[in-house]
Amino acid sequence: MEGWPEPWYRILWAPWRMKYIQSASETARGCIFCIAPSMSDEEALIVYRGRNAYIILNKYPYNTGHLMIVPYRHVPSLEDLNTEELLELSELVKASLKALREVYRPHGFNVGVNIGEAAGAGVAGHVHVHIVPRWRGDSNFMLTVGGVKVLPESLDATFKKVKPAIEKALTE
């Protein structure tokens, strides 16, 4: 098409990402997982604050409901955590799975820890656990052909659903 950038069919407009781009230099000043607890829950997308760790929505999720369990202490690997921190991390993983099952009814989950940059850790210096809900067919043609992921729900809506479900899962 004349006047359209080439290849015109590969452009997806995501104007909401401009806020992130403009604030990227702010988060570059330190570890985002160390900065997040000083922010409000809504601003940081923290759905639960524990004694040794917290649960936060991934700002750039693989799927709706993608959570991360993060220890407050800045350490690069699981073996650097003490027993109390590891126990709470495990309890928060369990509560997250329970809450996400209730809210979204996924067919499965990916639960994982990327330790070190070579393993794919985006924030290699601060260990964290990813919980990604999965559904049969969630890798549709947009991802396989277009190389883009389409998420059906805003982070604000996810936050409002997941936060009370996590709190409920931790009290049952």
C-alpha positions in Angstrom: 0.0 0.0 0.0 1.4 3.3 -1.1 2.3 5.6 1.8 2.3 2.8 4.4 5.5 1.8 6.1 6.9 -1.6 5.0 5.9 -4.1 6.0 2.6 -2.4 7.0 1.0 -5.6 8.2 3.5 -6.1 11.0 2.8 -2.9 13.0 0.8 -3.2 16.1 0.0 0.1 17.8 0.4 0.0 21.6 0.2 3.6 22.8 0.0 2.6 26.4 3.7 1.5 26.2 4.9 5.2 25.8 4.5 5.7 29.6 6.9 2.8 30.1 9.4 4.0 27.5 9.4 7.5 29.1 9.9 6.1 32.6 12.5 3.5 31.7 15.4 5.8 32.8 13.7 6.0 36.2 13.7 2.2 36.8 17.3 2.0 35.4 18.4 3.7 38.7 18.0 0.5 40.6 16.5 -2.9 40.9 12.8 -2.8 40.0 12.1 -5.5 42.6 13.8 -3.5 45.3 12.0 -0.3 44.2 8.5 -1.8 43.9 7.8 -2.3 47.6 8.3 1.4 48.2 5.4 2.2 45.8 1.7 1.8 46.4 0.2 -1.6 45.6 -1.7 -0.2 42.6 1.3 1.6 41.2 3.6 -1.3 41.5 1.0 -4.0 40.8 1.7 -5.7 44.1 -1.2 -8.0 44.9 0.2 -9.2 48.3 2.9 -8.2 50.8 4.2 -10.8 53.1 6.8 -10.7 55.8 9.8 -11.9 53.6 8.3 -11.8 50.0 5.6 -10.2 47.9 3.5 -11.2 44.9 3.4 -8.8 41.9 1.8 -8.9 38.5 4.3 -9.0 35.7 4.0 -5.6 33.9 4.7 -7.4 30.6 3.0 -10.7 31.0 3.2 -13.8 28.9 -0.4 -14.5 29.7 -3.2 -12.8 31.7 -2.6 -13.5 35.4 1.2 -13.8 35.1 2.5 -13.4 38.6 6.0 -13.2 40.2 6.8 -14.0 43.8 9.7 -11.9 44.9 11.7 -12.0 48.1 12.3 -8.5 49.6 16.0 -9.3 50.1 18.1 -8.7 46.9 19.8 -12.0 46.3 20.6 -13.7 42.9 19.7 -17.3 43.6 17.4 -19.5 45.7 20.3 -21.0 47.7 21.0 -17.5 49.0 17.6 -17.3 50.7 17.2 -18.5 54.3 14.8 -21.2 55.4 12.1 -18.7 56.5 12.3 -16.8 53.1 12.1 -20.1 51.1 9.1 -21.3 53.2 7.2 -18.1 52.6 8.1 -18.1 48.9 6.6 -21.6 48.6 3.5 -20.6 50.5 3.0 -17.7 48.2 3.5 -19.9 45.1 0.8 -22.3 46.5 -1.6 -19.4 47.2 -1.0 -17.9 43.8 -1.8 -21.2 42.0 -5.0 -21.5 44.1 -6.1 -17.9 43.4 -5.4 -18.1 39.7 -7.3 -21.4 39.4 -10.3 -19.7 41.0 -10.2 -16.5 39.0 -9.2 -17.7 35.5 -9.7 -21.5 35.4 -6.5 -22.2 33.4 -5.7 -25.6 32.0 -2.2 -25.6 33.4 0.7 -23.5 34.7 4.3 -22.8 34.0 6.1 -22.2 37.3 9.8 -21.3 37.1 12.8 -19.5 38.2 15.5 -18.2 35.8 18.7 -17.9 37.7 21.3 -15.8 36.0 21.3 -13.9 32.7 22.3 -17.0 30.7 19.1 -18.7 32.0 17.0 -15.9 30.7 16.6 -13.8 33.9 15.5 -10.3 33.0 16.5 -9.1 36.5 19.4 -11.5 37.1 20.5 -10.0 40.4 17.2 -10.5 42.2 15.7 -14.0 42.2 12.0 -14.4 41.7 9.5 -17.1 40.8 7.2 -16.8 37.7 3.7 -18.3 37.6 2.2 -18.2 34.2 -1.4 -19.5 33.7 -1.8 -21.6 30.5 -4.8 -22.6 28.4 -5.0 -25.0 25.6 -4.6 -23.0 22.4 -3.2 -19.9 24.1 -0.4 -19.8 21.4 -2.7 -18.9 18.6 -2.0 -17.6 15.1 -1.1 -14.1 16.3 1.9 -15.5 18.1 3.0 -18.2 15.7 2.4 -16.2 12.5 2.6 -12.6 13.6 5.1 -12.9 16.4 2.8 -10.9 18.8 0.8 -11.9 21.9 -2.7 -10.6 22.4 -3.9 -10.3 26.0 -7.6 -10.1 26.6 -7.5 -8.1 29.9 -5.9 -5.0 31.2 -3.4 -5.1 34.1 -5.8 -3.0 36.2 -8.6 -5.5 35.7 -6.3 -8.4 36.5 -5.1 -6.6 39.6 -8.7 -6.1 40.9 -9.5 -9.8 40.4 -6.3 -11.4 41.7 -5.6 -9.3 44.8 -8.7 -10.4 46.7 -8.3 -14.0 45.4 -4.7 -14.1 46.8 -5.8 -12.8 50.2 -8.6 -15.4 50.3 -6.3 -18.2 49.3 -3.9 -17.3 52.1 -6.6 -17.4 54.7 -8.1 -20.8 53.7 
